[in-house]
């Protein structure tokens, strides 16, 4: 094998490795067999590439399911890119303003495969607070921010995500089926926001709205979260809904939404 052929084979391997990473980003956790089928690669090639990527720290294996997923190392790199490209910088003043006005926890998340990833937050100073750490990846189906993004994704991507969603019950109020989620997403599209009432964490209520980029794609979401004991439906709902929707719309315009 000459030098040119070796170089060409190396480039092809790199491209295939990125295809694996991208497929895991889309679907969250996959086996070697699933990756082989989805990418039309033989299992031996997939296993070899997975082993190399895993050794570099970009992929991890679930010890129970034996399936693979992207590691937090990729999130760390992605977060630094977000910092440089300005989303967090653009969003921060808005997050601070809403946090100051509501005295509640404000979250910013981005779409990643079947999940949303919390990329920034300002936590309430109240002694009683319920929050999720920055850097946490959570399935889209059981969170307000996830459903705020999912509702406005193209139908084919929605179907892919739902096809790869287990609908695990996180609490008694977690949406338990594809049909129920579809009904909820229709309401989100109609109303322009999503409400999460103890679907992922007991005692947590949040209102979320999507943030669109210059291509009108839902790339992120903003939420206002609070403990259930501090929330009054009659007194607070309209206020929080209006505030989160208006703020998300302003952020979307900052990102070039038409």
ChimeraX commands (.cxc) that place a marker at each C-alpha (Angstrom):
marker #1 position 0.00,0.00,0.00 radius 0.5
marker #1 position 1.51,3.31,-1.09 radius 0.5
marker #1 position 1.48,6.57,0.87 radius 0.5
marker #1 position -1.40,8.07,-1.12 radius 0.5
marker #1 position -3.61,5.04,-0.54 radius 0.5
marker #1 position -2.81,5.07,3.18 radius 0.5
marker #1 position -3.71,8.75,3.39 radius 0.5
marker #1 position -7.00,8.20,1.52 radius 0.5
marker #1 position -7.92,5.31,3.84 radius 0.5
marker #1 position -7.13,7.46,6.89 radius 0.5
marker #1 position -9.40,10.25,5.62 radius 0.5
marker #1 position -12.23,7.74,4.99 radius 0.5
marker #1 position -11.84,6.37,8.52 radius 0.5
marker #1 position -12.03,9.86,9.99 radius 0.5
marker #1 position -15.19,10.60,8.01 radius 0.5
marker #1 position -16.76,7.33,9.16 radius 0.5
marker #1 position -15.85,8.13,12.78 radius 0.5
marker #1 position -17.65,11.46,12.50 radius 0.5
marker #1 position -20.67,9.69,11.00 radius 0.5
marker #1 position -20.82,7.50,14.10 radius 0.5
marker #1 position -20.59,10.51,16.42 radius 0.5
marker #1 position -23.32,12.31,14.47 radius 0.5
marker #1 position -25.60,9.26,14.54 radius 0.5
marker #1 position -25.17,8.95,18.30 radius 0.5
marker #1 position -25.94,12.65,18.63 radius 0.5
marker #1 position -29.19,12.14,16.74 radius 0.5
marker #1 position -30.39,9.06,18.62 radius 0.5
marker #1 position -28.65,9.15,21.98 radius 0.5
marker #1 position -27.63,5.51,22.60 radius 0.5
marker #1 position -27.09,2.79,19.98 radius 0.5
marker #1 position -25.56,-0.66,19.69 radius 0.5
marker #1 position -22.89,-1.65,17.18 radius 0.5
marker #1 position -25.55,-3.52,15.22 radius 0.5
marker #1 position -27.83,-0.48,15.09 radius 0.5
marker #1 position -24.96,1.76,13.96 radius 0.5
marker #1 position -23.91,-0.78,11.35 radius 0.5
marker #1 position -27.44,-0.87,9.91 radius 0.5
marker #1 position -28.03,2.90,10.05 radius 0.5
marker #1 position -24.70,3.81,8.45 radius 0.5
marker #1 position -24.39,0.84,6.07 radius 0.5
marker #1 position -21.03,-0.14,7.57 radius 0.5
marker #1 position -19.97,-3.67,8.45 radius 0.5
marker #1 position -19.91,-4.46,12.16 radius 0.5
marker #1 position -16.15,-5.05,12.18 radius 0.5
marker #1 position -15.50,-1.52,10.90 radius 0.5
marker #1 position -17.97,0.00,13.36 radius 0.5
marker #1 position -16.40,-1.91,16.27 radius 0.5
marker #1 position -12.88,-0.82,15.28 radius 0.5
marker #1 position -13.89,2.84,14.95 radius 0.5
marker #1 position -15.94,2.76,18.17 radius 0.5
marker #1 position -12.93,1.36,20.06 radius 0.5
marker #1 position -10.71,4.16,18.77 radius 0.5
marker #1 position -13.22,6.94,19.52 radius 0.5
marker #1 position -13.89,5.44,22.97 radius 0.5
marker #1 position -10.16,5.33,23.73 radius 0.5
marker #1 position -9.97,9.05,22.87 radius 0.5
marker #1 position -12.76,9.74,25.37 radius 0.5
marker #1 position -15.47,10.87,22.98 radius 0.5
marker #1 position -17.75,7.84,23.34 radius 0.5
marker #1 position -18.81,5.88,26.44 radius 0.5
marker #1 position -20.45,2.49,26.81 radius 0.5
marker #1 position -23.45,1.83,29.06 radius 0.5
marker #1 position -22.40,-1.12,31.26 radius 0.5
marker #1 position -25.99,-2.37,31.50 radius 0.5
marker #1 position -27.27,-2.08,27.92 radius 0.5
marker #1 position -23.79,-2.39,26.32 radius 0.5
marker #1 position -24.83,0.40,23.96 radius 0.5
marker #1 position -22.73,3.45,23.12 radius 0.5
marker #1 position -23.36,7.18,23.45 radius 0.5
marker #1 position -21.38,10.38,23.07 radius 0.5
marker #1 position -19.46,11.48,26.16 radius 0.5
marker #1 position -19.50,14.71,28.15 radius 0.5
marker #1 position -16.19,15.56,26.46 radius 0.5
marker #1 position -18.12,16.44,23.30 radius 0.5
marker #1 position -20.48,18.62,25.35 radius 0.5
marker #1 position -17.48,20.43,26.81 radius 0.5
marker #1 position -16.19,21.15,23.32 radius 0.5
marker #1 position -19.67,22.12,22.17 radius 0.5
marker #1 position -20.08,24.47,25.12 radius 0.5
marker #1 position -16.88,26.28,24.23 radius 0.5
marker #1 position -18.14,26.66,20.66 radius 0.5
marker #1 position -21.44,28.03,21.95 radius 0.5
marker #1 position -19.47,30.52,24.02 radius 0.5
marker #1 position -17.49,31.62,20.98 radius 0.5
marker #1 position -20.47,31.80,18.64 radius 0.5
marker #1 position -22.32,33.97,21.09 radius 0.5
marker #1 position -25.60,32.25,21.99 radius 0.5
marker #1 position -24.90,32.27,25.71 radius 0.5
marker #1 position -23.48,35.76,25.48 radius 0.5
marker #1 position -26.56,37.00,23.64 radius 0.5
marker #1 position -28.96,35.19,25.97 radius 0.5
marker #1 position -27.31,36.10,29.26 radius 0.5
marker #1 position -28.75,39.64,29.66 radius 0.5
marker #1 position -32.24,38.32,28.95 radius 0.5
marker #1 position -31.82,35.46,31.42 radius 0.5
marker #1 position -30.57,37.90,34.05 radius 0.5
marker #1 position -33.50,40.25,33.46 radius 0.5
marker #1 position -36.10,37.48,33.77 radius 0.5
marker #1 position -34.37,36.06,36.86 radius 0.5
marker #1 position -34.35,39.50,38.48 radius 0.5
marker #1 position -38.03,40.04,37.72 radius 0.5
marker #1 position -39.34,36.63,38.75 radius 0.5
marker #1 position -36.84,35.68,41.49 radius 0.5
marker #1 position -37.09,32.15,40.05 radius 0.5
marker #1 position -34.64,29.83,38.25 radius 0.5
marker #1 position -34.13,30.58,34.55 radius 0.5
marker #1 position -32.67,27.92,32.21 radius 0.5
marker #1 position -31.27,27.93,28.68 radius 0.5
marker #1 position -31.01,24.65,26.78 radius 0.5
marker #1 position -30.06,23.45,23.31 radius 0.5
marker #1 position -31.20,20.55,21.15 radius 0.5
marker #1 position -28.84,17.55,20.98 radius 0.5
marker #1 position -30.09,14.34,19.38 radius 0.5
marker #1 position -33.04,12.99,21.38 radius 0.5
marker #1 position -32.12,15.27,24.26 radius 0.5
marker #1 position -31.86,18.82,25.39 radius 0.5
marker #1 position -28.67,19.93,27.14 radius 0.5
marker #1 position -28.79,22.60,29.82 radius 0.5
marker #1 position -26.16,25.15,28.75 radius 0.5
marker #1 position -26.80,28.08,31.10 radius 0.5
marker #1 position -28.90,28.99,34.11 radius 0.5
marker #1 position -29.43,31.52,36.85 radius 0.5
marker #1 position -30.68,29.89,40.00 radius 0.5
marker #1 position -33.20,31.39,42.38 radius 0.5
marker #1 position -31.81,32.79,45.61 radius 0.5
marker #1 position -34.80,31.40,47.49 radius 0.5
marker #1 position -34.12,28.86,50.22 radius 0.5
marker #1 position -36.52,26.49,48.45 radius 0.5
marker #1 position -35.49,25.75,44.87 radius 0.5
marker #1 position -35.62,22.90,42.42 radius 0.5
marker #1 position -33.09,22.94,39.60 radius 0.5
marker #1 position -31.10,20.85,37.14 radius 0.5
marker #1 position -27.35,21.32,36.74 radius 0.5
marker #1 position -25.82,22.97,33.70 radius 0.5
marker #1 position -24.40,20.29,31.39 radius 0.5
marker #1 position -27.18,17.82,32.12 radius 0.5
marker #1 position -28.70,16.07,29.08 radius 0.5
marker #1 position -32.39,15.15,29.42 radius 0.5
marker #1 position -34.79,13.43,26.99 radius 0.5
marker #1 position -36.99,15.86,25.09 radius 0.5
marker #1 position -40.29,14.07,25.72 radius 0.5
marker #1 position -40.44,14.70,29.48 radius 0.5
marker #1 position -39.33,18.33,29.82 radius 0.5
marker #1 position -40.94,21.64,28.99 radius 0.5
marker #1 position -37.90,22.91,27.11 radius 0.5
marker #1 position -37.60,19.63,25.22 radius 0.5
marker #1 position -41.21,19.75,24.07 radius 0.5
marker #1 position -40.90,23.46,23.22 radius 0.5
marker #1 position -38.14,22.56,20.74 radius 0.5
marker #1 position -39.55,19.22,19.57 radius 0.5
marker #1 position -42.92,20.71,18.64 radius 0.5
marker #1 position -41.34,22.97,16.02 radius 0.5
marker #1 position -38.84,20.54,14.48 radius 0.5
marker #1 position -39.56,19.16,10.99 radius 0.5
marker #1 position -41.96,16.21,11.07 radius 0.5
marker #1 position -39.37,13.69,9.89 radius 0.5
marker #1 position -37.00,14.63,12.70 radius 0.5
marker #1 position -39.86,14.50,15.21 radius 0.5
marker #1 position -40.67,10.98,14.03 radius 0.5
marker #1 position -37.04,9.88,14.29 radius 0.5
marker #1 position -36.83,11.17,17.84 radius 0.5
marker #1 position -40.14,9.57,18.88 radius 0.5
marker #1 position -39.16,6.28,17.23 radius 0.5
marker #1 position -36.09,6.23,19.48 radius 0.5
marker #1 position -37.84,7.33,22.66 radius 0.5
marker #1 position -38.56,4.75,25.36 radius 0.5
marker #1 position -41.16,6.91,27.16 radius 0.5
marker #1 position -39.77,5.87,30.51 radius 0.5
marker #1 position -41.90,7.14,33.38 radius 0.5
marker #1 position -39.77,9.59,35.38 radius 0.5
marker #1 position -42.73,10.54,37.60 radius 0.5
marker #1 position -46.44,9.68,37.70 radius 0.5
marker #1 position -47.08,12.66,35.40 radius 0.5
marker #1 position -44.52,11.82,32.69 radius 0.5
marker #1 position -46.06,11.45,29.24 radius 0.5
marker #1 position -46.26,7.69,28.66 radius 0.5
marker #1 position -46.90,7.21,24.94 radius 0.5
marker #1 position -46.17,8.55,21.48 radius 0.5
marker #1 position -49.85,9.38,20.96 radius 0.5
marker #1 position -50.04,11.42,24.16 radius 0.5
marker #1 position -46.83,13.26,23.26 radius 0.5
marker #1 position -48.17,14.10,19.78 radius 0.5
marker #1 position -51.28,15.62,21.40 radius 0.5
marker #1 position -49.10,17.69,23.73 radius 0.5
marker #1 position -46.88,18.90,20.88 radius 0.5
marker #1 position -49.95,20.07,18.97 radius 0.5
marker #1 position -50.91,22.24,21.94 radius 0.5
marker #1 position -47.36,23.58,22.19 radius 0.5
marker #1 position -47.44,24.64,18.53 radius 0.5
marker #1 position -50.87,26.20,19.01 radius 0.5
marker #1 position -49.96,28.09,22.18 radius 0.5
marker #1 position -46.28,28.81,21.55 radius 0.5
marker #1 position -45.07,27.43,24.88 radius 0.5
marker #1 position -44.84,24.22,26.93 radius 0.5
marker #1 position -45.66,23.65,30.57 radius 0.5
marker #1 position -43.87,20.96,32.56 radius 0.5
marker #1 position -45.69,20.06,35.76 radius 0.5
marker #1 position -43.67,17.46,37.66 radius 0.5
marker #1 position -43.00,15.41,34.49 radius 0.5
marker #1 position -39.28,14.98,35.11 radius 0.5
marker #1 position -38.80,16.01,38.74 radius 0.5
marker #1 position -41.38,15.87,41.50 radius 0.5
marker #1 position -42.17,19.30,42.88 radius 0.5
marker #1 position -40.91,21.19,39.80 radius 0.5
marker #1 position -43.04,23.34,37.50 radius 0.5
marker #1 position -41.68,25.19,34.48 radius 0.5
marker #1 position -42.83,27.21,31.50 radius 0.5
marker #1 position -40.71,27.03,28.35 radius 0.5
marker #1 position -40.65,28.64,24.91 radius 0.5
marker #1 position -38.56,27.86,21.82 radius 0.5
marker #1 position -35.76,30.04,20.47 radius 0.5
marker #1 position -35.35,30.10,16.67 radius 0.5
marker #1 position -32.30,30.90,14.57 radius 0.5
marker #1 position -32.00,32.83,11.30 radius 0.5
marker #1 position -33.26,29.76,9.38 radius 0.5
marker #1 position -36.33,29.63,11.66 radius 0.5
marker #1 position -35.09,26.37,13.18 radius 0.5
marker #1 position -35.79,25.77,16.90 radius 0.5
marker #1 position -32.22,25.57,18.23 radius 0.5
marker #1 position -32.73,26.34,21.90 radius 0.5
marker #1 position -35.33,26.97,24.59 radius 0.5
marker #1 position -35.77,29.20,27.61 radius 0.5
marker #1 position -37.63,28.24,30.76 radius 0.5
marker #1 position -38.79,29.70,34.05 radius 0.5
marker #1 position -38.78,27.02,36.78 radius 0.5
marker #1 position -40.09,27.07,40.31 radius 0.5
marker #1 position -41.12,24.73,43.16 radius 0.5
marker #1 position -44.77,23.71,42.94 radius 0.5
marker #1 position -45.47,25.09,46.40 radius 0.5
marker #1 position -44.61,28.60,45.17 radius 0.5
marker #1 position -46.86,28.42,42.12 radius 0.5
marker #1 position -50.49,29.54,41.93 radius 0.5
marker #1 position -52.22,28.62,38.66 radius 0.5
marker #1 position -54.80,31.41,38.76 radius 0.5
marker #1 position -52.36,34.14,39.75 radius 0.5
marker #1 position -49.11,33.12,38.01 radius 0.5
marker #1 position -49.80,31.23,34.77 radius 0.5
marker #1 position -50.57,34.13,32.43 radius 0.5
marker #1 position -47.66,36.15,33.80 radius 0.5
marker #1 position -45.07,33.39,33.34 radius 0.5
marker #1 position -46.40,32.37,29.92 radius 0.5
marker #1 position -46.28,35.92,28.60 radius 0.5
marker #1 position -42.81,36.56,30.02 radius 0.5
marker #1 position -41.17,33.38,28.71 radius 0.5
marker #1 position -42.75,33.71,25.25 radius 0.5
marker #1 position -41.85,37.38,24.88 radius 0.5
marker #1 position -38.27,36.81,26.03 radius 0.5
marker #1 position -37.77,33.81,23.72 radius 0.5
marker #1 position -39.12,35.88,20.81 radius 0.5
marker #1 position -36.67,38.67,21.55 radius 0.5
marker #1 position -33.81,36.17,21.66 radius 0.5
marker #1 position -34.98,34.63,18.38 radius 0.5
marker #1 position -34.85,38.05,16.73 radius 0.5
marker #1 position -31.34,38.53,18.09 radius 0.5
marker #1 position -30.39,35.27,16.33 radius 0.5
marker #1 position -31.86,36.53,13.07 radius 0.5
marker #1 position -35.30,34.90,13.06 radius 0.5
marker #1 position -37.33,36.21,10.15 radius 0.5
marker link #1:1,2 radius 0.2
marker link #1:2,3 radius 0.2
marker link #1:3,4 radius 0.2
marker link #1:4,5 radius 0.2
marker link #1:5,6 radius 0.2
marker link #1:6,7 radius 0.2
marker link #1:7,8 radius 0.2
marker link #1:8,9 radius 0.2
marker link #1:9,10 radius 0.2
marker link #1:10,11 radius 0.2
marker link #1:11,12 radius 0.2
marker link #1:12,13 radius 0.2
marker link #1:13,14 radius 0.2
marker link #1:14,15 radius 0.2
marker link #1:15,16 radius 0.2
marker link #1:16,17 radius 0.2
marker link #1:17,18 radius 0.2
marker link #1:18,19 radius 0.2
marker link #1:19,20 radius 0.2
marker link #1:20,21 radius 0.2
marker link #1:21,22 radius 0.2
marker link #1:22,23 radius 0.2
marker link #1:23,24 radius 0.2
marker link #1:24,25 radius 0.2
marker link #1:25,26 radius 0.2
marker link #1:26,27 radius 0.2
marker link #1:27,28 radius 0.2
marker link #1:28,29 radius 0.2
marker link #1:29,30 radius 0.2
marker link #1:30,31 radius 0.2
marker link #1:31,32 radius 0.2
marker link #1:32,33 radius 0.2
marker link #1:33,34 radius 0.2
marker link #1:34,35 radius 0.2
marker link #1:35,36 radius 0.2
marker link #1:36,37 radius 0.2
marker link #1:37,38 radius 0.2
marker link #1:38,39 radius 0.2
marker link #1:39,40 radius 0.2
marker link #1:40,41 radius 0.2
marker link #1:41,42 radius 0.2
marker link #1:42,43 radius 0.2
marker link #1:43,44 radius 0.2
marker link #1:44,45 radius 0.2
marker link #1:45,46 radius 0.2
marker link #1:46,47 radius 0.2
marker link #1:47,48 radius 0.2
marker link #1:48,49 radius 0.2
marker link #1:49,50 radius 0.2
marker link #1:50,51 radius 0.2
marker link #1:51,52 radius 0.2
marker link #1:52,53 radius 0.2
marker link #1:53,54 radius 0.2
marker link #1:54,55 radius 0.2
marker link #1:55,56 radius 0.2
marker link #1:56,57 radius 0.2
marker link #1:57,58 radius 0.2
marker link #1:58,59 radius 0.2
marker link #1:59,60 radius 0.2
marker link #1:60,61 radius 0.2
marker link #1:61,62 radius 0.2
marker link #1:62,63 radius 0.2
marker link #1:63,64 radius 0.2
marker link #1:64,65 radius 0.2
marker link #1:65,66 radius 0.2
marker link #1:66,67 radius 0.2
marker link #1:67,68 radius 0.2
marker link #1:68,69 radius 0.2
marker link #1:69,70 radius 0.2
marker link #1:70,71 radius 0.2
marker link #1:71,72 radius 0.2
marker link #1:72,73 radius 0.2
marker link #1:73,74 radius 0.2
marker link #1:74,75 radius 0.2
marker link #1:75,76 radius 0.2
marker link #1:76,77 radius 0.2
marker link #1:77,78 radius 0.2
marker link #1:78,79 radius 0.2
marker link #1:79,80 radius 0.2
marker link #1:80,81 radius 0.2
marker link #1:81,82 radius 0.2
marker link #1:82,83 radius 0.2
marker link #1:83,84 radius 0.2
marker link #1:84,85 radius 0.2
marker link #1:85,86 radius 0.2
marker link #1:86,87 radius 0.2
marker link #1:87,88 radius 0.2
marker link #1:88,89 radius 0.2
marker link #1:89,90 radius 0.2
marker link #1:90,91 radius 0.2
marker link #1:91,92 radius 0.2
marker link #1:92,93 radius 0.2
marker link #1:93,94 radius 0.2
marker link #1:94,95 radius 0.2
marker link #1:95,96 radius 0.2
marker link #1:96,97 radius 0.2
marker link #1:97,98 radius 0.2
marker link #1:98,99 radius 0.2
marker link #1:99,100 radius 0.2
marker link #1:100,101 radius 0.2
marker link #1:101,102 radius 0.2
marker link #1:102,103 radius 0.2
marker link #1:103,104 radius 0.2
marker link #1:104,105 radius 0.2
marker link #1:105,106 radius 0.2
marker link #1:106,107 radius 0.2
marker link #1:107,108 radius 0.2
marker link #1:108,109 radius 0.2
marker link #1:109,110 radius 0.2
marker link #1:110,111 radius 0.2
marker link #1:111,112 radius 0.2
marker link #1:112,113 radius 0.2
marker link #1:113,114 radius 0.2
marker link #1:114,115 radius 0.2
marker link #1:115,116 radius 0.2
marker link #1:116,117 radius 0.2
marker link #1:117,118 radius 0.2
marker link #1:118,119 radius 0.2
marker link #1:119,120 radius 0.2
marker link #1:120,121 radius 0.2
marker link #1:121,122 radius 0.2
marker link #1:122,123 radius 0.2
marker link #1:123,124 radius 0.2
marker link #1:124,125 radius 0.2
marker link #1:125,126 radius 0.2
marker link #1:126,127 radius 0.2
marker link #1:127,128 radius 0.2
marker link #1:128,129 radius 0.2
marker link #1:129,130 radius 0.2
marker link #1:130,131 radius 0.2
marker link #1:131,132 radius 0.2
marker link #1:132,133 radius 0.2
marker link #1:133,134 radius 0.2
marker link #1:134,135 radius 0.2
marker link #1:135,136 radius 0.2
marker link #1:136,137 radius 0.2
marker link #1:137,138 radius 0.2
marker link #1:138,139 radius 0.2
marker link #1:139,140 radius 0.2
marker link #1:140,141 radius 0.2
marker link #1:141,142 radius 0.2
marker link #1:142,143 radius 0.2
marker link #1:143,144 radius 0.2
marker link #1:144,145 radius 0.2
marker link #1:145,146 radius 0.2
marker link #1:146,147 radius 0.2
marker link #1:147,148 radius 0.2
marker link #1:148,149 radius 0.2
marker link #1:149,150 radius 0.2
marker link #1:150,151 radius 0.2
marker link #1:151,152 radius 0.2
marker link #1:152,153 radius 0.2
marker link #1:153,154 radius 0.2
marker link #1:154,155 radius 0.2
marker link #1:155,156 radius 0.2
marker link #1:156,157 radius 0.2
marker link #1:157,158 radius 0.2
marker link #1:158,159 radius 0.2
marker link #1:159,160 radius 0.2
marker link #1:160,161 radius 0.2
marker link #1:161,162 radius 0.2
marker link #1:162,163 radius 0.2
marker link #1:163,164 radius 0.2
marker link #1:164,165 radius 0.2
marker link #1:165,166 radius 0.2
marker link #1:166,167 radius 0.2
marker link #1:167,168 radius 0.2
marker link #1:168,169 radius 0.2
marker link #1:169,170 radius 0.2
marker link #1:170,171 radius 0.2
marker link #1:171,172 radius 0.2
marker link #1:172,173 radius 0.2
marker link #1:173,174 radius 0.2
marker link #1:174,175 radius 0.2
marker link #1:175,176 radius 0.2
marker link #1:176,177 radius 0.2
marker link #1:177,178 radius 0.2
marker link #1:178,179 radius 0.2
marker link #1:179,180 radius 0.2
marker link #1:180,181 radius 0.2
marker link #1:181,182 radius 0.2
marker link #1:182,183 radius 0.2
marker link #1:183,184 radius 0.2
marker link #1:184,185 radius 0.2
marker link #1:185,186 radius 0.2
marker link #1:186,187 radius 0.2
marker link #1:187,188 radius 0.2
marker link #1:188,189 radius 0.2
marker link #1:189,190 radius 0.2
marker link #1:190,191 radius 0.2
marker link #1:191,192 radius 0.2
marker link #1:192,193 radius 0.2
marker link #1:193,194 radius 0.2
marker link #1:194,195 radius 0.2
marker link #1:195,196 radius 0.2
marker link #1:196,197 radius 0.2
marker link #1:197,198 radius 0.2
marker link #1:198,199 radius 0.2
marker link #1:199,200 radius 0.2
marker link #1:200,201 radius 0.2
marker link #1:201,202 radius 0.2
marker link #1:202,203 radius 0.2
marker link #1:203,204 radius 0.2
marker link #1:204,205 radius 0.2
marker link #1:205,206 radius 0.2
marker link #1:206,207 radius 0.2
marker link #1:207,208 radius 0.2
marker link #1:208,209 radius 0.2
marker link #1:209,210 radius 0.2
marker link #1:210,211 radius 0.2
marker link #1:211,212 radius 0.2
marker link #1:212,213 radius 0.2
marker link #1:213,214 radius 0.2
marker link #1:214,215 radius 0.2
marker link #1:215,216 radius 0.2
marker link #1:216,217 radius 0.2
marker link #1:217,218 radius 0.2
marker link #1:218,219 radius 0.2
marker link #1:219,220 radius 0.2
marker link #1:220,221 radius 0.2
marker link #1:221,222 radius 0.2
marker link #1:222,223 radius 0.2
marker link #1:223,224 radius 0.2
marker link #1:224,225 radius 0.2
marker link #1:225,226 radius 0.2
marker link #1:226,227 radius 0.2
marker link #1:227,228 radius 0.2
marker link #1:228,229 radius 0.2
marker link #1:229,230 radius 0.2
marker link #1:230,231 radius 0.2
marker link #1:231,232 radius 0.2
marker link #1:232,233 radius 0.2
marker link #1:233,234 radius 0.2
marker link #1:234,235 radius 0.2
marker link #1:235,236 radius 0.2
marker link #1:236,237 radius 0.2
marker link #1:237,238 radius 0.2
marker link #1:238,239 radius 0.2
marker link #1:239,240 radius 0.2
marker link #1:240,241 radius 0.2
marker link #1:241,242 radius 0.2
marker link #1:242,243 radius 0.2
marker link #1:243,244 radius 0.2
marker link #1:244,245 radius 0.2
marker link #1:245,246 radius 0.2
marker link #1:246,247 radius 0.2
marker link #1:247,248 radius 0.2
marker link #1:248,249 radius 0.2
marker link #1:249,250 radius 0.2
marker link #1:250,251 radius 0.2
marker link #1:251,252 radius 0.2
marker link #1:252,253 radius 0.2
marker link #1:253,254 radius 0.2
marker link #1:254,255 radius 0.2
marker link #1:255,256 radius 0.2
marker link #1:256,257 radius 0.2
marker link #1:257,258 radius 0.2
view
